[in-house]
Amino acid sequence: MKVVTYGSGSCPATATAIENDGSLLVIVFEVDAAGPCTADMAPTTHSFSAEHVGEVIPDKAVVVFPEINEEHVVDIIRG
């Protein structure tokens, strides 16, 4: 499974937690902005194996960015 996030190219978001109860997948992303970060909007593709996501992939996912208090419910597209 792949997820694309946008943000600083020099301080990209990192997945810190993945939970899957079979009906909803939750992925938590955090940014380590300890160093200098560029002010661009670069895409970062995150690849997750079945080992991390689970064998059953639900139809919906919640992508969470706790540092900016945002949650986004997205459809999971197969193909």
PDB file of N, CA, C and O in Angstrom:
ATOM      1  N   MET A   1       0.841  -1.154   0.000  1.00  0.00           N
ATOM      2  CA  MET A   1       0.000   0.000   0.000  1.00  0.00           C
ATOM      3  C   MET A   1       0.895   1.227   0.000  1.00  0.00           C
ATOM      4  O   MET A   1       1.952   1.237   0.630  1.00  0.00           O
ATOM      5  N   LYS A   2       0.463   2.264  -0.712  1.00  0.00           N
ATOM      6  CA  LYS A   2       1.229   3.499  -0.788  1.00  0.00           C
ATOM      7  C   LYS A   2       0.369   4.688  -0.358  1.00  0.00           C
ATOM      8  O   LYS A   2      -0.825   4.746  -0.652  1.00  0.00           O
ATOM      9  N   VAL A   3       0.997   5.631   0.340  1.00  0.00           N
ATOM     10  CA  VAL A   3       0.358   6.877   0.762  1.00  0.00           C
ATOM     11  C   VAL A   3       1.302   8.003   0.377  1.00  0.00           C
ATOM     12  O   VAL A   3       2.506   7.923   0.624  1.00  0.00           O
ATOM     13  N   VAL A   4       0.757   9.051  -0.228  1.00  0.00           N
ATOM     14  CA  VAL A   4       1.560  10.221  -0.592  1.00  0.00           C
ATOM     15  C   VAL A   4       1.190  11.372   0.329  1.00  0.00           C
ATOM     16  O   VAL A   4       0.017  11.720   0.467  1.00  0.00           O
ATOM     17  N   THR A   5       2.208  11.962   0.960  1.00  0.00           N
ATOM     18  CA  THR A   5       2.009  13.154   1.777  1.00  0.00           C
ATOM     19  C   THR A   5       2.771  14.308   1.136  1.00  0.00           C
ATOM     20  O   THR A   5       3.724  14.093   0.387  1.00  0.00           O
ATOM     21  N   TYR A   6       2.351  15.516   1.432  1.00  0.00           N
ATOM     22  CA  TYR A   6       3.034  16.712   0.926  1.00  0.00           C
ATOM     23  C   TYR A   6       3.507  17.545   2.109  1.00  0.00           C
ATOM     24  O   TYR A   6       2.811  17.675   3.116  1.00  0.00           O
ATOM     25  N   GLY A   7       4.693  18.100   1.968  1.00  0.00           N
ATOM     26  CA  GLY A   7       5.247  18.950   3.019  1.00  0.00           C
ATOM     27  C   GLY A   7       6.675  19.310   2.662  1.00  0.00           C
ATOM     28  O   GLY A   7       7.083  19.195   1.506  1.00  0.00           O
ATOM     29  N   SER A   8       7.417  19.737   3.634  1.00  0.00           N
ATOM     30  CA  SER A   8       8.801  20.141   3.423  1.00  0.00           C
ATOM     31  C   SER A   8       9.609  18.981   2.839  1.00  0.00           C
ATOM     32  O   SER A   8       9.562  17.861   3.347  1.00  0.00           O
ATOM     33  N   GLY A   9      10.340  19.262   1.780  1.00  0.00           N
ATOM     34  CA  GLY A   9      11.166  18.230   1.168  1.00  0.00           C
ATOM     35  C   GLY A   9      12.318  17.802   2.052  1.00  0.00           C
ATOM     36  O   GLY A   9      12.790  16.670   1.944  1.00  0.00           O
ATOM     37  N   SER A  10      12.780  18.681   2.925  1.00  0.00           N
ATOM     38  CA  SER A  10      13.904  18.337   3.793  1.00  0.00           C
ATOM     39  C   SER A  10      13.464  17.790   5.152  1.00  0.00           C
ATOM     40  O   SER A  10      14.288  17.254   5.894  1.00  0.00           O
ATOM     41  N   CYS A  11      12.188  17.916   5.485  1.00  0.00           N
ATOM     42  CA  CYS A  11      11.646  17.379   6.744  1.00  0.00           C
ATOM     43  C   CYS A  11      10.331  16.651   6.447  1.00  0.00           C
ATOM     44  O   CYS A  11       9.272  17.094   6.892  1.00  0.00           O
ATOM     45  N   PRO A  12      10.382  15.541   5.702  1.00  0.00           N
ATOM     46  CA  PRO A  12       9.142  14.856   5.336  1.00  0.00           C
ATOM     47  C   PRO A  12       8.468  14.191   6.539  1.00  0.00           C
ATOM     48  O   PRO A  12       9.119  13.864   7.532  1.00  0.00           O
ATOM     49  N   ALA A  13       7.168  14.000   6.430  1.00  0.00           N
ATOM     50  CA  ALA A  13       6.413  13.291   7.465  1.00  0.00           C
ATOM     51  C   ALA A  13       6.853  11.828   7.499  1.00  0.00           C
ATOM     52  O   ALA A  13       7.244  11.260   6.479  1.00  0.00           O
ATOM     53  N   THR A  14       6.781  11.231   8.685  1.00  0.00           N
ATOM     54  CA  THR A  14       7.123   9.825   8.882  1.00  0.00           C
ATOM     55  C   THR A  14       5.959   9.145   9.578  1.00  0.00           C
ATOM     56  O   THR A  14       5.392   9.685  10.528  1.00  0.00           O
ATOM     57  N   ALA A  15       5.605   7.959   9.104  1.00  0.00           N
ATOM     58  CA  ALA A  15       4.546   7.195   9.770  1.00  0.00           C
ATOM     59  C   ALA A  15       5.078   6.681  11.104  1.00  0.00           C
ATOM     60  O   ALA A  15       6.098   5.994  11.153  1.00  0.00           O
ATOM     61  N   THR A  16       4.381   7.019  12.179  1.00  0.00           N
ATOM     62  CA  THR A  16       4.824   6.611  13.517  1.00  0.00           C
ATOM     63  C   THR A  16       3.922   5.548  14.128  1.00  0.00           C
ATOM     64  O   THR A  16       4.299   4.904  15.107  1.00  0.00           O
ATOM     65  N   ALA A  17       2.730   5.357  13.559  1.00  0.00           N
ATOM     66  CA  ALA A  17       1.818   4.334  14.078  1.00  0.00           C
ATOM     67  C   ALA A  17       0.861   3.910  12.978  1.00  0.00           C
ATOM     68  O   ALA A  17       0.398   4.733  12.188  1.00  0.00           O
ATOM     69  N   ILE A  18       0.570   2.614  12.938  1.00  0.00           N
ATOM     70  CA  ILE A  18      -0.400   2.066  11.993  1.00  0.00           C
ATOM     71  C   ILE A  18      -1.292   1.108  12.768  1.00  0.00           C
ATOM     72  O   ILE A  18      -0.806   0.205  13.449  1.00  0.00           O
ATOM     73  N   GLU A  19      -2.604   1.314  12.657  1.00  0.00           N
ATOM     74  CA  GLU A  19      -3.570   0.425  13.296  1.00  0.00           C
ATOM     75  C   GLU A  19      -4.603   0.007  12.259  1.00  0.00           C
ATOM     76  O   GLU A  19      -5.061   0.829  11.465  1.00  0.00           O
ATOM     77  N   ASN A  20      -4.966  -1.264  12.267  1.00  0.00           N
ATOM     78  CA  ASN A  20      -5.959  -1.779  11.338  1.00  0.00           C
ATOM     79  C   ASN A  20      -6.831  -2.769  12.081  1.00  0.00           C
ATOM     80  O   ASN A  20      -6.368  -3.829  12.504  1.00  0.00           O
ATOM     81  N   ASP A  21      -8.116  -2.410  12.238  1.00  0.00           N
ATOM     82  CA  ASP A  21      -9.043  -3.331  12.908  1.00  0.00           C
ATOM     83  C   ASP A  21      -9.877  -4.125  11.904  1.00  0.00           C
ATOM     84  O   ASP A  21     -10.823  -4.812  12.287  1.00  0.00           O
ATOM     85  N   GLY A  22      -9.529  -4.031  10.617  1.00  0.00           N
ATOM     86  CA  GLY A  22     -10.253  -4.746   9.574  1.00  0.00           C
ATOM     87  C   GLY A  22     -11.344  -3.928   8.924  1.00  0.00           C
ATOM     88  O   GLY A  22     -11.749  -4.223   7.800  1.00  0.00           O
ATOM     89  N   SER A  23     -11.832  -2.900   9.613  1.00  0.00           N
ATOM     90  CA  SER A  23     -12.853  -2.037   9.022  1.00  0.00           C
ATOM     91  C   SER A  23     -12.341  -0.617   8.805  1.00  0.00           C
ATOM     92  O   SER A  23     -12.919   0.140   8.026  1.00  0.00           O
ATOM     93  N   LEU A  24     -11.264  -0.257   9.488  1.00  0.00           N
ATOM     94  CA  LEU A  24     -10.691   1.076   9.341  1.00  0.00           C
ATOM     95  C   LEU A  24      -9.191   1.005   9.579  1.00  0.00           C
ATOM     96  O   LEU A  24      -8.726   0.397  10.543  1.00  0.00           O
ATOM     97  N   LEU A  25      -8.447   1.634   8.685  1.00  0.00           N
ATOM     98  CA  LEU A  25      -6.999   1.721   8.806  1.00  0.00           C
ATOM     99  C   LEU A  25      -6.653   3.120   9.295  1.00  0.00           C
ATOM    100  O   LEU A  25      -7.136   4.104   8.734  1.00  0.00           O
ATOM    101  N   VAL A  26      -5.829   3.228  10.328  1.00  0.00           N
ATOM    102  CA  VAL A  26      -5.406   4.525  10.864  1.00  0.00           C
ATOM    103  C   VAL A  26      -3.887   4.608  10.742  1.00  0.00           C
ATOM    104  O   VAL A  26      -3.167   3.739  11.233  1.00  0.00           O
ATOM    105  N   ILE A  27      -3.406   5.669  10.080  1.00  0.00           N
ATOM    106  CA  ILE A  27      -1.973   5.896   9.949  1.00  0.00           C
ATOM    107  C   ILE A  27      -1.664   7.265  10.546  1.00  0.00           C
ATOM    108  O   ILE A  27      -2.242   8.273  10.141  1.00  0.00           O
ATOM    109  N   VAL A  28      -0.754   7.291  11.506  1.00  0.00           N
ATOM    110  CA  VAL A  28      -0.356   8.532  12.163  1.00  0.00           C
ATOM    111  C   VAL A  28       0.996   8.965  11.601  1.00  0.00           C
ATOM    112  O   VAL A  28       1.949   8.186  11.581  1.00  0.00           O
ATOM    113  N   PHE A  29       1.067  10.224  11.142  1.00  0.00           N
ATOM    114  CA  PHE A  29       2.299  10.796  10.605  1.00  0.00           C
ATOM    115  C   PHE A  29       2.768  11.923  11.516  1.00  0.00           C
ATOM    116  O   PHE A  29       1.964  12.692  12.042  1.00  0.00           O
ATOM    117  N   GLU A  30       4.081  12.005  11.691  1.00  0.00           N
ATOM    118  CA  GLU A  30       4.665  13.108  12.448  1.00  0.00           C
ATOM    119  C   GLU A  30       5.862  13.644  11.681  1.00  0.00           C
ATOM    120  O   GLU A  30       6.465  12.933  10.877  1.00  0.00           O
ATOM    121  N   VAL A  31       6.199  14.898  11.935  1.00  0.00           N
ATOM    122  CA  VAL A  31       7.318  15.552  11.266  1.00  0.00           C
ATOM    123  C   VAL A  31       8.388  15.886  12.306  1.00  0.00           C
ATOM    124  O   VAL A  31       8.099  16.480  13.345  1.00  0.00           O
ATOM    125  N   ASP A  32       9.612  15.497  12.011  1.00  0.00           N
ATOM    126  CA  ASP A  32      10.733  15.858  12.871  1.00  0.00           C
ATOM    127  C   ASP A  32      11.319  17.160  12.327  1.00  0.00           C
ATOM    128  O   ASP A  32      12.134  17.147  11.406  1.00  0.00           O
ATOM    129  N   ALA A  33      10.903  18.258  12.895  1.00  0.00           N
ATOM    130  CA  ALA A  33      11.331  19.578  12.421  1.00  0.00           C
ATOM    131  C   ALA A  33      12.414  20.168  13.317  1.00  0.00           C
ATOM    132  O   ALA A  33      12.490  21.386  13.482  1.00  0.00           O
ATOM    133  N   ALA A  34      13.248  19.312  13.894  1.00  0.00           N
ATOM    134  CA  ALA A  34      14.297  19.785  14.799  1.00  0.00           C
ATOM    135  C   ALA A  34      15.352  20.606  14.070  1.00  0.00           C
ATOM    136  O   ALA A  34      15.923  21.538  14.636  1.00  0.00           O
ATOM    137  N   GLY A  35      15.608  20.259  12.821  1.00  0.00           N
ATOM    138  CA  GLY A  35      16.604  20.999  12.045  1.00  0.00           C
ATOM    139  C   GLY A  35      15.935  22.003  11.131  1.00  0.00           C
ATOM    140  O   GLY A  35      14.719  22.188  11.189  1.00  0.00           O
ATOM    141  N   PRO A  36      16.716  22.651  10.289  1.00  0.00           N
ATOM    142  CA  PRO A  36      16.120  23.588   9.336  1.00  0.00           C
ATOM    143  C   PRO A  36      15.321  22.831   8.271  1.00  0.00           C
ATOM    144  O   PRO A  36      15.798  21.840   7.717  1.00  0.00           O
ATOM    145  N   CYS A  37      14.119  23.297   7.993  1.00  0.00           N
ATOM    146  CA  CYS A  37      13.243  22.676   6.995  1.00  0.00           C
ATOM    147  C   CYS A  37      12.985  23.661   5.863  1.00  0.00           C
ATOM    148  O   CYS A  37      12.791  24.854   6.097  1.00  0.00           O
ATOM    149  N   THR A  38      12.984  23.156   4.643  1.00  0.00           N
ATOM    150  CA  THR A  38      12.679  24.009   3.495  1.00  0.00           C
ATOM    151  C   THR A  38      11.190  24.333   3.473  1.00  0.00           C
ATOM    152  O   THR A  38      10.375  23.568   3.990  1.00  0.00           O
ATOM    153  N   ALA A  39      10.839  25.456   2.878  1.00  0.00           N
ATOM    154  CA  ALA A  39       9.444  25.914   2.822  1.00  0.00           C
ATOM    155  C   ALA A  39       8.800  25.536   1.491  1.00  0.00           C
ATOM    156  O   ALA A  39       8.028  26.309   0.924  1.00  0.00           O
ATOM    157  N   ASP A  40       9.123  24.339   0.996  1.00  0.00           N
ATOM    158  CA  ASP A  40       8.523  23.874  -0.249  1.00  0.00           C
ATOM    159  C   ASP A  40       7.382  22.904   0.056  1.00  0.00           C
ATOM    160  O   ASP A  40       7.153  22.553   1.214  1.00  0.00           O
ATOM    161  N   MET A  41       6.682  22.480  -0.967  1.00  0.00           N
ATOM    162  CA  MET A  41       5.622  21.483  -0.831  1.00  0.00           C
ATOM    163  C   MET A  41       5.980  20.309  -1.727  1.00  0.00           C
ATOM    164  O   MET A  41       5.520  20.227  -2.866  1.00  0.00           O
ATOM    165  N   ALA A  42       6.789  19.412  -1.221  1.00  0.00           N
ATOM    166  CA  ALA A  42       7.269  18.274  -1.986  1.00  0.00           C
ATOM    167  C   ALA A  42       6.485  17.015  -1.612  1.00  0.00           C
ATOM    168  O   ALA A  42       6.139  16.817  -0.447  1.00  0.00           O
ATOM    169  N   PRO A  43       6.208  16.164  -2.609  1.00  0.00           N
ATOM    170  CA  PRO A  43       5.534  14.901  -2.298  1.00  0.00           C
ATOM    171  C   PRO A  43       6.516  13.882  -1.730  1.00  0.00           C
ATOM    172  O   PRO A  43       7.679  13.832  -2.130  1.00  0.00           O
ATOM    173  N   THR A  44       6.032  13.073  -0.794  1.00  0.00           N
ATOM    174  CA  THR A  44       6.791  11.937  -0.272  1.00  0.00           C
ATOM    175  C   THR A  44       5.884  10.721  -0.355  1.00  0.00           C
ATOM    176  O   THR A  44       4.767  10.747   0.161  1.00  0.00           O
ATOM    177  N   THR A  45       6.345   9.659  -0.996  1.00  0.00           N
ATOM    178  CA  THR A  45       5.575   8.429  -1.105  1.00  0.00           C
ATOM    179  C   THR A  45       6.021   7.461  -0.022  1.00  0.00           C
ATOM    180  O   THR A  45       7.209   7.166   0.109  1.00  0.00           O
ATOM    181  N   HIS A  46       5.070   6.973   0.745  1.00  0.00           N
ATOM    182  CA  HIS A  46       5.325   6.032   1.824  1.00  0.00           C
ATOM    183  C   HIS A  46       4.776   4.670   1.384  1.00  0.00           C
ATOM    184  O   HIS A  46       3.608   4.569   1.011  1.00  0.00           O
ATOM    185  N   SER A  47       5.591   3.646   1.424  1.00  0.00           N
ATOM    186  CA  SER A  47       5.168   2.288   1.059  1.00  0.00           C
ATOM    187  C   SER A  47       5.052   1.441   2.316  1.00  0.00           C
ATOM    188  O   SER A  47       5.952   1.420   3.155  1.00  0.00           O
ATOM    189  N   PHE A  48       3.925   0.741   2.432  1.00  0.00           N
ATOM    190  CA  PHE A  48       3.672  -0.104   3.593  1.00  0.00           C
ATOM    191  C   PHE A  48       3.397  -1.529   3.131  1.00  0.00           C
ATOM    192  O   PHE A  48       2.567  -1.752   2.249  1.00  0.00           O
ATOM    193  N   SER A  49       4.084  -2.477   3.718  1.00  0.00           N
ATOM    194  CA  SER A  49       3.887  -3.884   3.375  1.00  0.00           C
ATOM    195  C   SER A  49       2.722  -4.464   4.179  1.00  0.00           C
ATOM    196  O   SER A  49       2.255  -3.863   5.146  1.00  0.00           O
ATOM    197  N   ALA A  50       2.268  -5.642   3.758  1.00  0.00           N
ATOM    198  CA  ALA A  50       1.185  -6.322   4.479  1.00  0.00           C
ATOM    199  C   ALA A  50       1.601  -6.618   5.914  1.00  0.00           C
ATOM    200  O   ALA A  50       0.755  -6.700   6.805  1.00  0.00           O
ATOM    201  N   GLU A  51       2.894  -6.776   6.137  1.00  0.00           N
ATOM    202  CA  GLU A  51       3.405  -7.020   7.489  1.00  0.00           C
ATOM    203  C   GLU A  51       3.048  -5.866   8.431  1.00  0.00           C
ATOM    204  O   GLU A  51       2.781  -6.086   9.612  1.00  0.00           O
ATOM    205  N   HIS A  52       3.044  -4.638   7.905  1.00  0.00           N
ATOM    206  CA  HIS A  52       2.735  -3.466   8.720  1.00  0.00           C
ATOM    207  C   HIS A  52       1.256  -3.093   8.691  1.00  0.00           C
ATOM    208  O   HIS A  52       0.724  -2.596   9.683  1.00  0.00           O
ATOM    209  N   VAL A  53       0.597  -3.327   7.575  1.00  0.00           N
ATOM    210  CA  VAL A  53      -0.794  -2.896   7.407  1.00  0.00           C
ATOM    211  C   VAL A  53      -1.773  -3.996   7.787  1.00  0.00           C
ATOM    212  O   VAL A  53      -2.851  -3.709   8.308  1.00  0.00           O
ATOM    213  N   GLY A  54      -1.417  -5.241   7.535  1.00  0.00           N
ATOM    214  CA  GLY A  54      -2.316  -6.363   7.782  1.00  0.00           C
ATOM    215  C   GLY A  54      -2.792  -6.958   6.471  1.00  0.00           C
ATOM    216  O   GLY A  54      -2.684  -6.335   5.415  1.00  0.00           O
ATOM    217  N   GLU A  55      -3.309  -8.147   6.550  1.00  0.00           N
ATOM    218  CA  GLU A  55      -3.747  -8.863   5.344  1.00  0.00           C
ATOM    219  C   GLU A  55      -5.052  -8.310   4.781  1.00  0.00           C
ATOM    220  O   GLU A  55      -5.246  -8.313   3.565  1.00  0.00           O
ATOM    221  N   VAL A  56      -5.949  -7.836   5.642  1.00  0.00           N
ATOM    222  CA  VAL A  56      -7.245  -7.303   5.204  1.00  0.00           C
ATOM    223  C   VAL A  56      -7.134  -5.785   5.117  1.00  0.00           C
ATOM    224  O   VAL A  56      -6.889  -5.111   6.117  1.00  0.00           O
ATOM    225  N   ILE A  57      -7.315  -5.260   3.918  1.00  0.00           N
ATOM    226  CA  ILE A  57      -7.247  -3.812   3.711  1.00  0.00           C
ATOM    227  C   ILE A  57      -8.678  -3.277   3.641  1.00  0.00           C
ATOM    228  O   ILE A  57      -9.432  -3.666   2.748  1.00  0.00           O
ATOM    229  N   PRO A  58      -9.064  -2.398   4.560  1.00  0.00           N
ATOM    230  CA  PRO A  58     -10.426  -1.840   4.537  1.00  0.00           C
ATOM    231  C   PRO A  58     -10.611  -0.851   3.381  1.00  0.00           C
ATOM    232  O   PRO A  58      -9.662  -0.548   2.657  1.00  0.00           O
ATOM    233  N   ASP A  59     -11.825  -0.357   3.217  1.00  0.00           N
ATOM    234  CA  ASP A  59     -12.140   0.604   2.153  1.00  0.00           C
ATOM    235  C   ASP A  59     -11.782   2.038   2.529  1.00  0.00           C
ATOM    236  O   ASP A  59     -11.656   2.893   1.652  1.00  0.00           O
ATOM    237  N   LYS A  60     -11.618   2.308   3.813  1.00  0.00           N
ATOM    238  CA  LYS A  60     -11.339   3.669   4.285  1.00  0.00           C
ATOM    239  C   LYS A  60     -10.103   3.680   5.177  1.00  0.00           C
ATOM    240  O   LYS A  60      -9.762   2.691   5.825  1.00  0.00           O
ATOM    241  N   ALA A  61      -9.445   4.840   5.183  1.00  0.00           N
ATOM    242  CA  ALA A  61      -8.312   5.052   6.078  1.00  0.00           C
ATOM    243  C   ALA A  61      -8.433   6.432   6.691  1.00  0.00           C
ATOM    244  O   ALA A  61      -9.000   7.345   6.092  1.00  0.00           O
ATOM    245  N   VAL A  62      -7.894   6.572   7.887  1.00  0.00           N
ATOM    246  CA  VAL A  62      -7.792   7.875   8.525  1.00  0.00           C
ATOM    247  C   VAL A  62      -6.304   8.203   8.590  1.00  0.00           C
ATOM    248  O   VAL A  62      -5.512   7.449   9.156  1.00  0.00           O
ATOM    249  N   VAL A  63      -5.942   9.333   8.005  1.00  0.00           N
ATOM    250  CA  VAL A  63      -4.565   9.807   8.031  1.00  0.00           C
ATOM    251  C   VAL A  63      -4.519  10.928   9.059  1.00  0.00           C
ATOM    252  O   VAL A  63      -5.231  11.924   8.931  1.00  0.00           O
ATOM    253  N   VAL A  64      -3.675  10.764  10.087  1.00  0.00           N
ATOM    254  CA  VAL A  64      -3.654  11.666  11.240  1.00  0.00           C
ATOM    255  C   VAL A  64      -2.318  12.411  11.295  1.00  0.00           C
ATOM    256  O   VAL A  64      -1.249  11.815  11.160  1.00  0.00           O
ATOM    257  N   PHE A  65      -2.408  13.718  11.495  1.00  0.00           N
ATOM    258  CA  PHE A  65      -1.249  14.577  11.713  1.00  0.00           C
ATOM    259  C   PHE A  65      -1.448  15.276  13.060  1.00  0.00           C
ATOM    260  O   PHE A  65      -1.969  16.390  13.095  1.00  0.00           O
ATOM    261  N   PRO A  66      -1.043  14.644  14.174  1.00  0.00           N
ATOM    262  CA  PRO A  66      -1.340  15.194  15.501  1.00  0.00           C
ATOM    263  C   PRO A  66      -0.683  16.556  15.764  1.00  0.00           C
ATOM    264  O   PRO A  66      -1.224  17.358  16.524  1.00  0.00           O
ATOM    265  N   GLU A  67       0.451  16.821  15.158  1.00  0.00           N
ATOM    266  CA  GLU A  67       1.156  18.083  15.412  1.00  0.00           C
ATOM    267  C   GLU A  67       0.364  19.307  14.962  1.00  0.00           C
ATOM    268  O   GLU A  67       0.503  20.397  15.515  1.00  0.00           O
ATOM    269  N   ILE A  68      -0.471  19.098  13.943  1.00  0.00           N
ATOM    270  CA  ILE A  68      -1.291  20.220  13.461  1.00  0.00           C
ATOM    271  C   ILE A  68      -2.780  19.958  13.688  1.00  0.00           C
ATOM    272  O   ILE A  68      -3.635  20.653  13.140  1.00  0.00           O
ATOM    273  N   ASN A  69      -3.076  18.938  14.511  1.00  0.00           N
ATOM    274  CA  ASN A  69      -4.442  18.617  14.902  1.00  0.00           C
ATOM    275  C   ASN A  69      -5.350  18.385  13.693  1.00  0.00           C
ATOM    276  O   ASN A  69      -6.440  18.950  13.611  1.00  0.00           O
ATOM    277  N   GLU A  70      -4.889  17.548  12.753  1.00  0.00           N
ATOM    278  CA  GLU A  70      -5.683  17.242  11.555  1.00  0.00           C
ATOM    279  C   GLU A  70      -5.858  15.749  11.393  1.00  0.00           C
ATOM    280  O   GLU A  70      -4.950  14.960  11.658  1.00  0.00           O
ATOM    281  N   GLU A  71      -7.054  15.377  10.948  1.00  0.00           N
ATOM    282  CA  GLU A  71      -7.375  14.008  10.568  1.00  0.00           C
ATOM    283  C   GLU A  71      -8.116  14.063   9.251  1.00  0.00           C
ATOM    284  O   GLU A  71      -8.993  14.904   9.058  1.00  0.00           O
ATOM    285  N   HIS A  72      -7.759  13.155   8.335  1.00  0.00           N
ATOM    286  CA  HIS A  72      -8.419  13.110   7.035  1.00  0.00           C
ATOM    287  C   HIS A  72      -8.870  11.690   6.758  1.00  0.00           C
ATOM    288  O   HIS A  72      -8.060  10.764   6.793  1.00  0.00           O
ATOM    289  N   VAL A  73     -10.158  11.504   6.481  1.00  0.00           N
ATOM    290  CA  VAL A  73     -10.676  10.203   6.080  1.00  0.00           C
ATOM    291  C   VAL A  73     -10.563  10.125   4.559  1.00  0.00           C
ATOM    292  O   VAL A  73     -11.045  10.999   3.838  1.00  0.00           O
ATOM    293  N   VAL A  74      -9.919   9.062   4.092  1.00  0.00           N
ATOM    294  CA  VAL A  74      -9.682   8.905   2.656  1.00  0.00           C
ATOM    295  C   VAL A  74     -10.149   7.515   2.213  1.00  0.00           C
ATOM    296  O   VAL A  74     -10.170   6.568   2.999  1.00  0.00           O
ATOM    297  N   ASP A  75     -10.519   7.422   0.939  1.00  0.00           N
ATOM    298  CA  ASP A  75     -10.860   6.127   0.345  1.00  0.00           C
ATOM    299  C   ASP A  75      -9.566   5.429  -0.034  1.00  0.00           C
ATOM    300  O   ASP A  75      -8.613   6.065  -0.484  1.00  0.00           O
ATOM    301  N   ILE A  76      -9.541   4.135   0.149  1.00  0.00           N
ATOM    302  CA  ILE A  76      -8.403   3.336  -0.294  1.00  0.00           C
ATOM    303  C   ILE A  76      -8.714   2.834  -1.689  1.00  0.00           C
ATOM    304  O   ILE A  76      -9.716   2.153  -1.908  1.00  0.00           O
ATOM    305  N   ILE A  77      -7.856   3.172  -2.620  1.00  0.00           N
ATOM    306  CA  ILE A  77      -8.052   2.799  -4.028  1.00  0.00           C
ATOM    307  C   ILE A  77      -7.197   1.577  -4.334  1.00  0.00           C
ATOM    308  O   ILE A  77      -5.991   1.557  -4.088  1.00  0.00           O
ATOM    309  N   ARG A  78      -7.847   0.574  -4.870  1.00  0.00           N
ATOM    310  CA  ARG A  78      -7.124  -0.655  -5.222  1.00  0.00           C
ATOM    311  C   ARG A  78      -6.802  -0.624  -6.715  1.00  0.00           C
ATOM    312  O   ARG A  78      -7.546  -0.069  -7.524  1.00  0.00           O
ATOM    313  N   GLY A  79      -5.682  -1.232  -7.044  1.00  0.00           N
ATOM    314  CA  GLY A  79      -5.389  -1.314  -8.463  1.00  0.00           C
ATOM    315  C   GLY A  79      -4.026  -1.103  -8.751  1.00  0.00           C
ATOM    316  O   GLY A  79      -3.627  -1.142  -9.915  1.00  0.00           O
TER     317      GLY A  79
END
